[in-house]
C-alpha cells in the first residue's frame, strides 16, 4: 500500500478536538496502567541519516486497544509511547478495558478527533470493521495489530507476532518433555486472532502426538489470570491424570500456575506458555516452578515496531500488507544457567528480541530496549 495522507486539514481538526481527546485519554486508562505506573523499560533511539518526510512532521496518531490489562499490554504501550515520542508524534490512547462495544465506540471517537493515523490493537473484526472503514474513508492510515480486519477493510496493514512459530517452538519442547499418548490440559479462548492462530497449531500437535486433551478452560477478561485460576483448579481437580498444560497467553499461564497450586497432587504437572515480562521471568525462574518454557517476543519492541510500520505506511514507503515479528523460545534452563533475571538480561542474551531491523528507514529513529 502506498497511500499518502493529507495531514494539514486533519491536524486543524485534531487541534479543535484537543479537549475531547484529553478527556478520552484520561478516562481510557486500564486498571493498573495510569501514566505513573507505566513500564520502567526505557529505550534508546538510533541516529537518523535522513530528514523525516515533511508530511509526517508533527503527526497525530491514536492507539485503540481492546485491553491494556496485564504485563504484556503495558509493555506494548510503553514501546508505543517511546517510539511515538522519538518521532515527535502526538499519541492519544484509547483503552476499552476488555469491552468490545466500547472499543468500537472509541475507534469512532478516534476517527472523529482528526488524527492522521490509527493503530487498532486486538479486538474483534465484527465490531471494528465499520470504524476502520470510516477511518480509511477519511484518509486516515490504519495499522492493525493482532486483529484480522484486512478482509473486511481494504488498505489496512496487518501486523502480528509469528504465532504459528511461537506455538511450534513451545509445543516442540512440550513434546520433547512428555512424549506421545499422554493426557493434557489446555487453557485458551476462541475469537482472539493470535490465540486462534496458536490454537490451530495446538490442535495439530494434539492429533499428531496422540495427546488426550481432557479439558479446555480459561476466561479472557480484564483480569484474565485471576478469573482463569479457579477454572483451571476445578478442571485439574476433575482430571488428576494430566501431565502438562498448554496456556498460550501469559495471563492464562499465570492463572494456570495459581490454579494448579490449589490442587493437591498436581506438583508434577508441567506448564507451557507464551509471552514474557519481568514478572513472567520471575515465575519461570522460581524454585519448583512448573513453567518450563514460553514462546516470546519483547512487547516493548513490538509496540515500537508497529509505530514504525505505521510511519512507513503514512509516508507511502511500506510495500508490505503483512508485517510479522519473529518469536524466540525461552526456557527455564537458559534463564537459570545464564542467570537471566529481567528483560534487560534477556535482551542482552537474545538481542534479536529488539526487532531493530524491522520496519526501518534512514529517517526513522529506531527505539531499542
Protein Blocks (a to p, Z undefined) as FASTA:
>chain_A
ZZdcdfklmmmmmmmmmmmmmmmmmmmpcehiafklgcfbdcdddddfbdcdfklgopac
ddddfbfgdjklmmmmmmmmmmmmmnopacddddeehpaklmmmmmmmmmmnopabdcde
ehifklmmmmmmmmmmnopacddehiafklmoghiacddddfklmmmmmmmmmmmmnoga
iacdddddehifklmmmmmmmmmmmmmnopacfbdcddddfblmlmmmmmmmmmmmmmmm
bfbdcdfbfklmmmmmmmmmmpghilmpccddedjdfklmmmmmpghiablbdcdddfkl
mmmmmmmmmmmmmnopafbfbdcdddddddfklmmmnopabfklmmmmmmmlnopmgopa
fklccddZZ
